[in-house]
Amino acid sequence: MVLFLTVNGIISGPVFALDEYRLGPGDKIEIKVYGQDELTVTALLGNSGKINYPFLGEITVKGLTVKQVEQLVLKGLKGDYLISPNVAAQVLEYRPFYIHGEVKNPGDYDYHPGMTINQAIALAGGLTERASKEKIFLFKEHDKNNQLNASLSTQVSAGDTITIEQRFF
């Protein structure tokens, strides 16, 4: 699903938790300026979190929301390069989340906004017969050393790691 957010409201779409979504390595983004095709940039974020943007050079977008990226580009282009730029940014592909332990197909999977652990398990082929529904742990991307107790309804973010442990008979 492609979601759009804009500075001046030209294109709009569902917003869910996208206002809070922070860009990170593995996200593929697109930035457009209405009427300026040469200023369209599609980039896959690497570990540096930086992209090259025409006229502005290297800009850091890691940790920013889509709206903050729009504002950053808008401020950089306004005045020196364009009188009133209309900037739109969107996430084309989200970085994956990871799931391992007692699921049928552990690995990395595409993240979708609003995803829960239950939905992540479904993507991973479901639970094995030895899986515990009480021993579910979530490691947030920004704090991989801190294990959080989770439930099937816990929200997952891009970059998170889910561990499903065995139950004892």
Residue frames relative to the residue before (quaternion, step in Angstrom):
aa qw qx qy qz dx dy dz
M 1.0000 0.0000 0.0000 0.0000 0.00 0.00 0.00
V 0.2177 -0.7650 0.5942 0.1197 3.56 -0.87 0.94
L 0.1182 -0.7990 0.5887 0.0325 3.55 -0.82 1.01
F 0.2049 -0.7930 0.5661 0.0939 3.56 -0.97 0.87
L 0.0061 0.7332 -0.6796 -0.0219 3.51 -1.20 0.67
T 0.0666 -0.8185 0.5698 0.0311 3.57 -0.95 0.73
V 0.5599 -0.5862 0.4682 0.3516 3.50 -1.33 0.33
N 0.8184 0.2490 -0.1098 0.5061 3.59 0.83 -0.93
G 0.5986 -0.6500 0.3386 0.3233 3.59 1.18 0.43
I 0.3469 0.7511 -0.5092 0.2371 3.65 1.07 0.40
I 0.7778 0.1239 -0.0553 0.6137 3.58 0.89 -0.93
S 0.0430 0.8010 -0.5969 0.0181 3.56 -0.92 0.77
G 0.0085 0.7849 -0.6190 0.0283 3.53 -1.25 0.40
P 0.7644 -0.3282 0.2424 0.4992 3.55 -1.24 -0.23
V 0.2641 -0.8036 0.5184 0.1256 3.55 -0.95 0.81
F 0.0637 0.8460 -0.5273 -0.0470 3.68 1.10 -0.58
A 0.8042 -0.2248 0.1762 0.5212 3.59 -0.78 -0.99
L 0.3465 0.7774 -0.4704 0.2331 3.55 1.27 0.22
D 0.5611 0.5996 -0.3914 0.4153 3.59 1.11 -0.53
E 0.7437 0.3947 -0.2020 0.5003 3.56 1.11 -0.70
Y 0.4959 0.6806 -0.4263 0.3303 3.61 1.22 -0.32
R 0.2072 -0.7842 0.5791 0.0816 3.55 -0.80 1.11
L 0.4391 -0.7085 0.4936 0.2482 3.55 -0.82 1.00
G 0.0454 0.7983 -0.5983 0.0514 3.54 -1.12 0.71
P 0.7351 -0.4042 0.2954 0.4571 3.57 -1.30 0.12
G 0.7367 0.3626 -0.3013 0.4847 3.56 -0.85 1.04
D 0.5886 0.5485 -0.3786 0.4576 3.60 1.22 -0.27
K 0.2152 -0.7408 0.6215 0.1365 3.55 -1.11 0.76
I 0.0429 -0.8250 0.5630 -0.0226 3.57 -0.60 1.14
E 0.1768 -0.7423 0.6333 0.1291 3.50 -1.35 0.34
I 0.0958 -0.7664 0.6343 0.0338 3.53 -1.03 0.91
K 0.0351 -0.7974 0.6021 -0.0216 3.57 -0.86 1.03
V 0.1641 -0.7221 0.6584 0.1346 3.51 -1.27 0.53
Y 0.4808 -0.7031 0.4474 0.2727 3.55 -0.61 1.20
G 0.8323 0.1731 -0.1588 0.5021 3.57 -0.85 1.04
Q 0.7105 0.3820 -0.2419 0.5392 3.62 1.25 0.03
D 0.1491 -0.8462 0.5064 0.0727 3.59 0.43 1.24
E 0.6341 0.5476 -0.3343 0.4317 3.60 1.07 -0.65
L 0.6710 0.4747 -0.2963 0.4865 3.60 1.27 -0.20
T 0.4577 0.6496 -0.4693 0.3851 3.58 1.26 0.32
V 0.0073 -0.7925 0.6081 -0.0461 3.55 -0.82 1.08
T 0.0873 -0.7403 0.6648 0.0484 3.53 -1.05 0.92
A 0.0717 0.8222 -0.5557 0.1006 3.58 -0.70 1.05
L 0.2898 -0.6962 0.6300 0.1856 3.51 -1.22 0.72
L 0.3642 -0.7597 0.4957 0.2108 3.58 -0.60 1.13
G 0.2519 -0.7483 0.5989 0.1339 3.52 -0.95 0.98
N 0.7743 -0.3540 0.2477 0.4624 3.57 -1.29 -0.18
S 0.6291 0.5462 -0.3452 0.4321 3.60 1.08 -0.61
G 0.3268 -0.7672 0.4901 0.2539 3.59 1.15 -0.60
K 0.5776 0.5834 -0.3668 0.4375 3.56 1.27 0.32
I 0.1022 -0.7596 0.6373 0.0798 3.53 -1.24 0.56
N 0.4057 -0.6626 0.5608 0.2862 3.56 -1.27 0.37
Y 0.0464 -0.7989 0.5996 -0.0065 3.54 -0.81 1.03
P 0.5675 -0.6205 0.4108 0.3524 3.61 -0.90 0.90
F 0.8313 0.1757 -0.2045 0.4860 3.55 -1.04 0.97
L 0.7445 0.4036 -0.2239 0.4824 3.60 1.05 -0.69
G 0.3914 -0.7231 0.4798 0.3061 3.58 1.20 -0.42
E 0.7821 -0.2966 0.2406 0.4924 3.53 -1.11 -0.73
I 0.0031 -0.7903 0.6122 -0.0252 3.57 -0.76 1.08
T 0.3733 -0.7190 0.5450 0.2160 3.58 -1.10 0.73
V 0.0638 -0.8144 0.5768 0.0016 3.56 -0.71 1.13
K 0.4487 0.6857 -0.4522 0.3520 3.60 1.27 -0.15
G 0.8040 0.2516 -0.2087 0.4967 3.56 -0.87 0.99
L 0.6179 0.5361 -0.3493 0.4570 3.59 1.26 -0.13
T 0.4481 -0.6213 0.5548 0.3248 3.55 -1.30 0.35
V 0.6734 -0.4734 0.3656 0.4345 3.57 -1.28 0.23
K 0.6449 0.5193 -0.3231 0.4584 3.60 0.97 -0.81
Q 0.6506 0.5085 -0.3216 0.4633 3.59 1.01 -0.76
V 0.6111 0.5278 -0.3451 0.4784 3.60 1.09 -0.66
E 0.6341 0.5271 -0.3254 0.4628 3.57 0.95 -0.85
Q 0.6732 0.4949 -0.2906 0.4663 3.58 0.90 -0.93
L 0.6318 0.5418 -0.3234 0.4502 3.59 1.00 -0.84
V 0.6884 0.4557 -0.2730 0.4938 3.58 0.90 -0.93
L 0.6178 0.5522 -0.3348 0.4487 3.59 0.99 -0.83
K 0.6864 0.4796 -0.2816 0.4686 3.60 0.84 -0.97
G 0.6695 0.5166 -0.3001 0.4414 3.56 1.01 -0.79
L 0.7331 0.4262 -0.2289 0.4780 3.57 1.03 -0.78
K 0.6151 0.5921 -0.3470 0.3882 3.58 1.07 -0.74
G 0.7896 0.2960 -0.2407 0.4806 3.54 -0.93 0.94
D 0.7904 0.3109 -0.1749 0.4980 3.58 0.35 -1.21
Y 0.8169 0.2536 -0.1090 0.5065 3.59 0.92 -0.85
L 0.8007 0.0470 0.0036 0.5972 3.60 0.98 -0.82
I 0.5383 -0.6404 0.4443 0.3204 3.57 -1.08 0.70
S 0.8038 -0.0768 0.0948 0.5823 3.58 0.74 -1.04
P 0.0711 -0.8393 0.5377 0.0359 3.61 0.35 1.18
N 0.2325 -0.7349 0.6229 0.1338 3.54 -1.15 0.75
V 0.0672 -0.8476 0.5253 -0.0337 3.56 -0.12 1.35
A 0.0203 -0.7733 0.6338 -0.0017 3.56 -1.02 0.89
A 0.0490 -0.7813 0.6222 0.0086 3.56 -0.94 0.92
Q 0.0050 0.7933 -0.6085 0.0173 3.53 -1.17 0.62
V 0.4138 -0.6487 0.5704 0.2875 3.51 -1.30 0.42
L 0.2639 -0.7754 0.5558 0.1420 3.57 -0.66 1.12
E 0.7827 -0.0075 0.0311 0.6216 3.57 1.03 -0.84
Y 0.3330 -0.7403 0.5540 0.1848 3.55 -0.92 0.96
R 0.5439 -0.5750 0.4818 0.3759 3.56 -1.20 0.50
P 0.5614 -0.6491 0.3946 0.3284 3.60 -1.07 0.62
F 0.3071 -0.6457 0.6403 0.2806 3.49 -1.43 0.02
Y 0.3282 -0.7505 0.5467 0.1739 3.58 -1.23 0.38
I 0.0279 -0.7870 0.6164 -0.0009 3.54 -1.07 0.78
H 0.1059 0.7919 -0.5952 0.0856 3.55 -0.91 0.93
G 0.5330 0.5834 -0.4861 0.3732 3.51 -1.33 0.21
E 0.8242 -0.2719 0.2013 0.4541 3.55 -1.08 -0.78
V 0.4112 0.6179 -0.5541 0.3769 3.53 0.53 1.32
K 0.6179 -0.6018 0.3621 0.3534 3.58 -1.10 0.62
N 0.8070 0.1149 -0.0444 0.5775 3.61 1.03 -0.72
P 0.0965 -0.8228 0.5575 0.0532 3.61 0.29 1.18
G 0.3762 0.7225 -0.5301 0.2355 3.57 -1.19 0.49
D 0.6001 -0.5186 0.4345 0.4268 3.52 -1.24 -0.52
Y 0.0919 -0.7970 0.5970 -0.0022 3.53 -1.08 0.86
D 0.5959 -0.5655 0.4338 0.3701 3.53 -1.24 0.52
Y 0.3662 -0.7195 0.5557 0.1986 3.52 -0.99 0.95
H 0.0912 -0.7548 0.6471 0.0563 3.55 -1.20 0.68
P 0.5382 -0.6397 0.4278 0.3438 3.63 -0.80 0.89
G 0.7984 0.2833 -0.2309 0.4786 3.54 -1.01 0.88
M 0.4139 0.7452 -0.4431 0.2775 3.59 1.29 0.04
T 0.2248 -0.7475 0.6115 0.1292 3.53 -1.16 0.77
I 0.6651 -0.4770 0.3734 0.4368 3.57 -1.28 0.20
N 0.6061 0.5597 -0.3549 0.4399 3.59 1.00 -0.73
Q 0.6746 0.4755 -0.2894 0.4848 3.59 0.95 -0.85
A 0.6186 0.5373 -0.3380 0.4630 3.59 1.07 -0.73
I 0.6325 0.5234 -0.3226 0.4711 3.58 1.01 -0.82
A 0.6307 0.5314 -0.3333 0.4568 3.58 0.98 -0.79
L 0.6427 0.5156 -0.3205 0.4673 3.59 0.98 -0.80
A 0.7073 0.4476 -0.2437 0.4898 3.57 1.10 -0.75
G 0.6544 -0.5680 0.2996 0.3991 3.59 1.20 0.45
G 0.6209 -0.5539 0.3399 0.4382 3.58 1.27 0.12
L 0.6231 -0.5425 0.4195 0.3760 3.53 -1.35 0.12
T 0.4651 -0.6184 0.5385 0.3336 3.55 -1.22 0.45
E 0.6584 -0.5155 0.3641 0.4101 3.58 -1.27 0.21
R 0.6846 0.4702 -0.2817 0.4806 3.62 1.22 -0.34
A 0.4640 0.7212 -0.4232 0.2926 3.60 1.25 -0.09
S 0.3142 -0.7204 0.5906 0.1830 3.52 -1.15 0.74
K 0.3171 -0.7414 0.5590 0.1933 3.57 -0.93 0.87
E 0.6523 0.4959 -0.3083 0.4833 3.58 1.31 -0.10
K 0.7223 0.3913 -0.2336 0.5202 3.60 1.14 -0.51
I 0.2721 0.7280 -0.5582 0.2906 3.51 0.49 1.32
F 0.0594 -0.8142 0.5774 -0.0146 3.55 -0.74 1.07
L 0.1758 -0.7740 0.6045 0.0673 3.53 -1.10 0.82
F 0.1289 -0.7533 0.6426 0.0556 3.52 -0.96 0.97
K 0.3188 -0.7645 0.5313 0.1779 3.58 -0.50 1.19
E 0.6277 -0.5822 0.3701 0.3606 3.56 -1.03 0.79
H 0.7255 0.4477 -0.2417 0.4635 3.57 0.92 -0.91
D 0.7883 0.1996 -0.1076 0.5720 3.62 1.24 -0.23
K 0.0414 -0.8632 0.5031 -0.0060 3.58 0.62 1.18
N 0.6340 0.5396 -0.3383 0.4386 3.62 1.20 -0.29
N 0.6853 0.4676 -0.2723 0.4875 3.58 1.24 -0.30
Q 0.2175 -0.7894 0.5676 0.0864 3.56 -0.52 1.23
L 0.1393 -0.7960 0.5862 0.0572 3.59 -0.72 1.07
N 0.4158 -0.6578 0.5575 0.2892 3.58 -1.01 0.77
A 0.0565 -0.8164 0.5744 -0.0205 3.55 -0.88 0.97
S 0.2744 -0.7213 0.6061 0.1926 3.53 -1.36 0.20
L 0.7120 -0.4457 0.3151 0.4417 3.57 -1.27 0.08
S 0.7106 0.4532 -0.2619 0.4703 3.61 1.14 -0.54
T 0.4296 0.7084 -0.4599 0.3195 3.61 1.26 0.03
Q 0.4544 -0.6881 0.5025 0.2601 3.56 -0.98 0.90
V 0.2374 -0.7470 0.6091 0.1206 3.54 -1.10 0.84
S 0.1995 -0.7544 0.6117 0.1297 3.56 -1.14 0.67
A 0.6366 -0.4964 0.4102 0.4243 3.55 -1.26 0.34
G 0.7912 0.3059 -0.2380 0.4730 3.55 -1.00 0.86
D 0.5313 0.6351 -0.4063 0.3863 3.60 1.24 -0.22
T 0.2488 -0.7369 0.6064 0.1652 3.55 -1.30 0.40
I 0.1688 -0.7771 0.6036 0.0574 3.56 -0.88 1.05
T 0.0773 -0.7782 0.6222 0.0368 3.56 -0.99 0.89
I 0.1202 -0.7666 0.6289 0.0492 3.57 -0.85 1.04
E 0.2000 -0.8076 0.5459 0.0985 3.60 -0.56 1.13
Q 0.6166 -0.5456 0.4265 0.3745 3.56 -1.37 0.22
R 0.3440 -0.6857 0.5887 0.2548 3.50 -1.22 0.48
F 0.3990 -0.6867 0.5465 0.2656 3.52 -1.24 0.44
F 0.4507 -0.7283 0.4585 0.2373 3.55 -0.85 1.00
